[in-house]
Amino acid sequence: MATRREKIEAMLVDDPTDTFLRYSLAMELDKEGENDSSLEKLSELTQDEMPYIPAFFMGGQQLARLDRLAEARAVLRQGIEQARVQGDSHAAGEMSEFLTSLGELGE
């Protein structure tokens, strides 16, 4: 029986640009402890023509869990800006609260 990750990867073969499938794969990689691969997939989603807002938040959270706080803050700041550009005040607010919980300036 195929794993969730294998099913997602198989679906991505048919539609490699599917944002939700790409995001789901990043989340599965995170669950499996493949942090670098997960963060790479999330970063790719933030570079799309229309950046995927949840990828910024999940990337920031994952980086914070890995004690990569400066990187987490940078990703969250980018995400907040992009959320505002896209008119997603809810996501901007959630990321702002998380950023505040990390401490804005230093480690």
Rosetta silent file (secondary structure, phi, psi, omega in degrees, C-alpha in Angstrom):
SEQUENCE: MATRREKIEAMLVDDPTDTFLRYSLAMELDKEGENDSSLEKLSELTQDEMPYIPAFFMGGQQLARLDRLAEARAVLRQGIEQARVQGDSHAAGEMSEFLTSLGELGE
SCORE:     score description
SCORE:     0.000 S_00000001
   1 L     0.000  132.994 -177.608    0.000    0.000    0.000 S_00000001
   2 L   -71.507  144.477  175.328    1.367    3.403   -0.986 S_00000001
   3 L   -76.154  167.228  177.285    2.180    5.961    1.682 S_00000001
   4 H   -58.388  -43.624  179.390    0.551    9.372    1.699 S_00000001
   5 H   -60.312  -44.877 -179.983    3.791   10.844    0.395 S_00000001
   6 H   -62.671  -38.421  178.068    3.950    8.326   -2.461 S_00000001
   7 H   -64.747  -43.273  178.893    0.343    9.105   -3.420 S_00000001
   8 H   -62.934  -45.739 -179.946    1.062   12.838   -3.458 S_00000001
   9 H   -61.392  -37.638  178.252    4.210   12.324   -5.526 S_00000001
  10 H   -65.439  -41.030  178.407    2.255   10.193   -8.002 S_00000001
  11 H   -66.965  -34.405  178.877   -0.401   12.901   -8.377 S_00000001
  12 H   -66.988  -25.460  175.559    2.326   15.517   -8.896 S_00000001
  13 H   -61.349  -40.976 -179.962    3.598   13.552  -11.887 S_00000001
  14 H   -74.100  -33.911 -177.376    0.245   14.260  -13.551 S_00000001
  15 L  -142.607   78.389 -174.760    0.088   17.884  -12.411 S_00000001
  16 L   -66.622  -11.351 -179.681    3.490   19.186  -11.232 S_00000001
  17 L   -98.542   -0.020 -177.846    2.212   22.747  -10.845 S_00000001
  18 L   -63.447  112.098 -175.926   -0.652   21.922   -8.450 S_00000001
  19 H   -59.759  -46.355 -176.811   -0.056   24.275   -5.534 S_00000001
  20 H   -66.008  -39.453  177.771   -1.970   22.262   -2.953 S_00000001
  21 H   -64.772  -40.958  178.764   -0.210   19.006   -3.878 S_00000001
  22 H   -63.610  -41.078  177.849    3.171   20.722   -3.703 S_00000001
  23 H   -65.681  -42.923  178.677    2.276   22.159   -0.297 S_00000001
  24 H   -61.033  -39.856  177.727    1.030   18.758    0.884 S_00000001
  25 H   -63.470  -42.890  177.985    4.301   17.160   -0.160 S_00000001
  26 H   -59.420  -40.409  179.702    6.236   19.772    1.836 S_00000001
  27 H   -67.189  -39.120  177.730    4.101   18.982    4.889 S_00000001
  28 H   -65.193  -42.017  178.115    4.697   15.235    4.485 S_00000001
  29 H   -61.183  -39.863  177.067    8.433   15.808    4.192 S_00000001
  30 H   -61.109  -47.237  179.508    8.286   17.849    7.405 S_00000001
  31 H   -58.575  -35.002 -178.291    6.439   15.020    9.189 S_00000001
  32 L   -82.911    0.644  178.846    9.126   12.586    8.011 S_00000001
  33 L    80.387   11.509  178.351   11.871   14.811    9.405 S_00000001
  34 L   -90.749   69.664 -171.437   13.209   15.744    5.973 S_00000001
  35 H   -61.004  -45.380 -178.049   13.493   19.383    6.946 S_00000001
  36 H   -62.108  -42.834  178.942   15.779   20.613    4.170 S_00000001
  37 H   -65.756  -42.063  179.019   13.582   19.075    1.469 S_00000001
  38 H   -62.134  -48.512 -179.515   10.441   20.392    3.121 S_00000001
  39 H   -63.369  -34.841  176.978   11.841   23.903    3.449 S_00000001
  40 H   -63.800  -44.308  178.981   13.002   23.808   -0.174 S_00000001
  41 H   -64.102  -41.305  178.601    9.478   22.896   -1.349 S_00000001
  42 H   -64.386  -42.018  178.989    7.957   25.634    0.794 S_00000001
  43 H   -60.809  -41.109  177.912   10.454   28.152   -0.553 S_00000001
  44 H   -58.832  -39.693  179.598    9.537   27.182   -4.114 S_00000001
  45 H   -66.279  -30.417  178.885    5.888   27.915   -3.310 S_00000001
  46 H   -77.037  -13.988 -179.007    6.826   31.379   -2.060 S_00000001
  47 L   -96.480   -4.034  179.480    8.581   32.077   -5.378 S_00000001
  48 L   -60.252  162.287  178.209    5.578   31.298   -7.572 S_00000001
  49 L   -54.282  -41.296  172.330    4.043   34.051   -9.689 S_00000001
  50 L  -114.828   92.846 -176.030    1.304   34.193   -7.048 S_00000001
  51 L   -53.169  140.757 -178.017    3.175   33.226   -3.860 S_00000001
  52 L   -87.546  107.110 -172.268    1.308   30.714   -1.682 S_00000001
  53 H   -54.698  -46.100 -179.407    0.768   32.489    1.643 S_00000001
  54 H   -58.658  -24.795  179.646    0.537   29.363    3.885 S_00000001
  55 H   -65.446  -34.563  176.800    4.020   28.338    2.693 S_00000001
  56 H   -65.321  -46.760 -176.721    5.506   31.412    4.381 S_00000001
  57 H   -65.517  -46.384  179.954    3.778   30.650    7.679 S_00000001
  58 H   -66.441  -37.836  176.349    4.639   26.948    7.680 S_00000001
  59 H   -62.697  -44.172  177.720    8.205   27.707    6.644 S_00000001
  60 H   -61.494  -42.974  179.139    8.533   30.214    9.465 S_00000001
  61 H   -64.879  -42.545 -179.012    7.123   27.748   11.977 S_00000001
  62 H   -65.162  -44.435  178.399    9.393   24.955   10.793 S_00000001
  63 H   -61.216  -39.398  178.121   12.477   27.181   10.916 S_00000001
  64 H   -63.291  -42.076  177.610   11.542   28.277   14.442 S_00000001
  65 H   -60.855  -30.166 -179.317   11.237   24.629   15.539 S_00000001
  66 L   -88.700    8.348 -178.032   14.737   24.083   14.158 S_00000001
  67 L    59.863   30.752  175.043   16.028   27.087   16.165 S_00000001
  68 L  -103.320   65.516 -168.455   16.783   28.949   12.944 S_00000001
  69 H   -67.382  -38.776  179.436   15.129   32.058   14.334 S_00000001
  70 H   -62.507  -42.104  178.152   16.715   34.710   12.115 S_00000001
  71 H   -66.223  -40.737  179.393   15.601   32.781    9.031 S_00000001
  72 H   -60.020  -45.935  179.849   12.150   32.248   10.527 S_00000001
  73 H   -60.522  -42.760 -178.658   11.756   35.974   11.154 S_00000001
  74 H   -63.277  -44.191  179.839   12.838   36.798    7.587 S_00000001
  75 H   -64.387  -42.339  179.697   10.384   34.308    6.050 S_00000001
  76 H   -64.746  -41.410  177.767    7.562   35.580    8.253 S_00000001
  77 H   -60.815  -43.003  177.206    8.266   39.214    7.348 S_00000001
  78 H   -62.620  -41.424 -179.403    8.157   38.303    3.650 S_00000001
  79 H   -64.457  -40.756  178.553    4.942   36.374    4.242 S_00000001
  80 H   -61.728  -45.760  179.186    3.290   39.262    6.052 S_00000001
  81 H   -61.322  -45.988 -178.646    4.146   41.607    3.196 S_00000001
  82 H   -66.163  -38.206  177.699    2.885   39.154    0.580 S_00000001
  83 H   -61.941  -40.978  178.100   -0.317   38.509    2.546 S_00000001
  84 H   -64.705  -42.437  178.491   -0.968   42.251    2.631 S_00000001
  85 H   -59.366  -40.024 -178.046   -0.306   42.517   -1.119 S_00000001
  86 L   -85.895    0.064  177.515   -2.799   39.700   -1.717 S_00000001
  87 L    76.389   24.917 -179.679   -5.347   41.216    0.677 S_00000001
  88 L  -102.882   80.206 -176.328   -5.184   38.378    3.214 S_00000001
  89 H   -68.190  -29.246  178.439   -5.300   40.314    6.471 S_00000001
  90 H   -63.174  -49.843  179.475   -6.102   37.179    8.492 S_00000001
  91 H   -64.230  -40.152  178.230   -2.890   35.432    7.407 S_00000001
  92 H   -60.290  -41.278  179.194   -0.891   38.644    7.874 S_00000001
  93 H   -65.764  -43.412  179.062   -2.246   38.891   11.417 S_00000001
  94 H   -62.804  -44.137  179.828   -1.448   35.279   12.273 S_00000001
  95 H   -67.462  -36.095  177.639    2.101   35.598   10.976 S_00000001
  96 H   -62.723  -43.523  178.395    2.549   38.916   12.805 S_00000001
  97 H   -62.416  -43.075  179.645    1.481   37.311   16.084 S_00000001
  98 H   -65.704  -42.390  178.085    3.879   34.401   15.546 S_00000001
  99 H   -59.187  -43.818  178.028    6.694   36.784   14.616 S_00000001
 100 H   -60.573  -39.333  180.000    6.048   38.751   17.791 S_00000001
 101 H   -65.197  -23.741  178.499    6.201   35.535   19.823 S_00000001
 102 H   -84.161  -15.122 -173.616    9.693   34.915   18.397 S_00000001
 103 L    88.406  120.036 -172.257   10.880   38.375   19.348 S_00000001
 104 L   -61.763  -42.184 -164.998   11.178   40.902   16.541 S_00000001
 105 L  -102.071  -59.545 -170.373   14.845   41.802   16.607 S_00000001
 106 L  -127.216  179.397 -178.441   17.399   39.472   18.041 S_00000001
 107 L  -103.631    0.000    0.000   17.995   36.067   19.394 S_00000001
